Amino acid sequence: MPKAISTCSIVLEDGTKCDGITGVPGTARGWCSKHYNRWQKHGDPLHKTRIMGDDIARYESKVDRRGDDECWPWTGGVNADGYGAFSYRENGETIRLGEPLGPGEESCHSCDNPICQNYVSHLRVDSHAGNMADMSERGRAGGSKVTHCPKGRPYDEENTLYVNGGKRRCRICNRASGHKSQVSKTHCVNGHELAGENLLIVKNGKRKCATCEGKRAAETAERMTRIWAERRAARESA
């Protein structure tokens, strides 16, 4: 005889009965496998493992809210930098705050706790430069205790350039290094001397070889002429 089939006895939050199929009657508490597994893992057959369709509620479910002046630890996954990671379902964008940030904006922690989500009193919105400056002032950036560059120039607000990872560079030395690398070149890569009529000064003060630039322009024009001729011939033969 065929086995008797029964439906799950769980009543859902909206008052309807679950239409899942149970196994052998009298086993699994009369529940379907989904609700029985939830009960085994979480102690509640109605436990929601993931909130669907409400990104704000899903975000809040992963924040351990405490006092207004305390850290609110992120209980979800973290990224490689140790910050809480949260992805919107519609576009996969990863954020670090409970509210979207504008272009060029970052979240800054006054508590120095990467997983803190207390955007009421521990987090503020700032630019990347402001975030890196704050990191340096708090001694969290490499070399933050160094007050002057190797040439003796101070790492003050006007002369400090922040690069990847919050590292600091002397603006004056950085400009001098770039200028020196250009001026020290006397010939182009093809051996033409960068002097007189053969020297072109382009944007940002960079120097280029007039001979090589002219040759490159002629080759480009020849290539484009050949391409258009082939396209014209293809249209006429069609």
N, C-alpha and C positions, 0 to 999 in steps of 0.2 A: 504494500500500500504506500502511496506517496506520503511524504512527511507533511505534517500540518504546518502551515505558514501563519505566523502572527506578526503584527506590527508593533513597533516600539511603544511603550506605555508612557514615555516622557511627554509632558505638556509644556510647550514652548512659551516664551514670554508673551507672545501675542494671544495666548489662549488656545491656540490650535494644537492638535496632537501631531507628534512626529510621525512621518509616514515611512520611516526606515524599517527594514525587515530584521527581525530577531533571528537567532539561530534555533537550536532545539528548544522547544517550549519548556519553561521552568529553569532555564539557564540564563546567565548574564543579566540576572535581575529583571528579565523581561525587557531589556533595552537593546537597541541596535548597537552595532560595534562602535560607532562614532561616540555615542554618549557613554557607553561602558568604558571605552579607553580614556575618555576625559575624566571619568570618575576615578579610575585607577591611578591616573597621573596627578590629578589636581584635587581629588576628593570631592569634586562637584561635577555632576554630569552636564550642567549648563555652563560650565566655565568656558569663556571665550578666549581662544588662543590668539586671535587676531581680530581687531576691529576693522570692519570693512565699510568703505563709503564715507567715513567721517575722519579726515586727517587730523583735525584738532583734538578730537577725543582719543585718537590713537596715539598722538604725541603725549597728551596729558597722562595717559595710562602708563607711560614709561618714565615719568618724573616723580621722584619721591619728595613731595612737598612737605616742608617743615616750617619753622618760624620764618618771619619776614627777613631777619638778619642772619639766618643760617643758610648753608649751602643746600641746594636741592639736587641731590645726586641723580644722574641719568642711569636708569637701570637697564637700558637697551644696549645695542651694540655700539662699539666705538670704532673710529677710523685709525689709521696708522699713527696719527699724531696724538692719540689718546682723547680726542674730543668725541662727544656724543654724536652719532650719525643718525639722520632721519631722512627718509626718501619719500617724496610725494609720488603717489601711484601714477598720476597722469603724465609726469615728465621726468621722473627719476632724479630730480634735483636734490642734492644733499645739503642740509642746512644745519646750523649749530644753535640757532635760537628758536624760540617758540613763535616767532613772527618773521616774515620775509625781510631780507636786507636789500638795500638799493645798490646800484652799480658802484664799485669801488669802496664799499663799506664792509667792515669786519666787526665781530663782537669781541669786546675786551673784558677780561675777568679781573675784577678788583681783588678777588679771593685767591687768585693763582691756582684754582682748582679746575682743570680742563673739563671735567664731567659735570660741573655745576650748571644748573639751568635756572638759577634764580635771577630772572631778567627784571625783577622788581628792584633789587638793591645791589646785586653783585655783577651785573652785566650792563655794559653800555655800548652804543654804536660809535665807531670811530673809523678813521681812514687807516690804510695799511701803514703809512708812515707814523701815525699817532700810536698805533698798536705796537710797532717795533720800538718806538721811543719809550713807551711805557714798559715794555719788556726789558729794555736796557737799564732804565732807572731802577727797576726792581732787582737787578742783578741776575736775571734769568737768561740773558743772552751771552754767548761765548765772548770772552774778552771785555765784558761790561765794566770791569774795574780799571781798565786802561783808559786814562784821561787824555792822552795825546797820541798822535800818529808817530811812526818811526822818524819823521822829519821834524818832530817837535811842535806840530800845529795842534791846537786843542780840538777835542771832539765836542764842540759846542753846538747849539741849535742851528746856527748859520752854516757851519762848516762840516756838518755830519751828513753823510749819505748812507741810507739804509738799503742793503741789497738782500738777496735770498737768505732766508733763515734768520733775519734780524742782525746780520753782520754789519759792522760799521766801516765806512771808508771816509777818508779825508777828501772833501770835494776838490780842494786845490791840487792835491797830489793826483787825484783821478784825472782831472783836466790836463795836468802837465804830462802824465803818462801817455794819454791819447795823442797829444800834440807831438810828443817826442817820437812815438812810433811812426808817425807820418813823416815828420821832417827828416828822420834818419834814413829814409829810403831815397837812394839816388837814381835807381833804375827800376823799371817795371819788371814784371815776371818774365817778359820776353826779351829783356836786355836793352830796351830803349831808354836813353837818358831822360830823366824827368827834369827838364830845364828848358828855358826859352819858349819858343813856339810849340814845343812838344809837351808842355805842362798845362794841364787843365785843372782849375780849382772849382770843385763842385760843392754841393750842399755840405754843411757841417765842416767846411774847410778841408775836406778830403782831396787828395791829389790823384789825378789819373793821367794815363798816357794818351796823348792826342792821336798818335799813330794807331794804337790798338783800338781806340774808340771809333776812329774813322773806318778801320777795317771791319770792325764788328757791325757798324751801321750799314756798310755796303753789302756784307753777307746777308744781313737781315732783309734788306731791300730786294736782293736777288732771289732769296728764298720765297718771299711773299709774291714776287712777280711770277715765279714758276708755279706756285700753288694756285694763283688766280687763273693762270693760263690753262692749267689742267682742269680746273672747275668749269671754265668757259667751254673747253672742248667737250667735256662730259655732257653739259647741257645741250650743246648743239647736236651731239650724236644721239641724244635720247629721243 
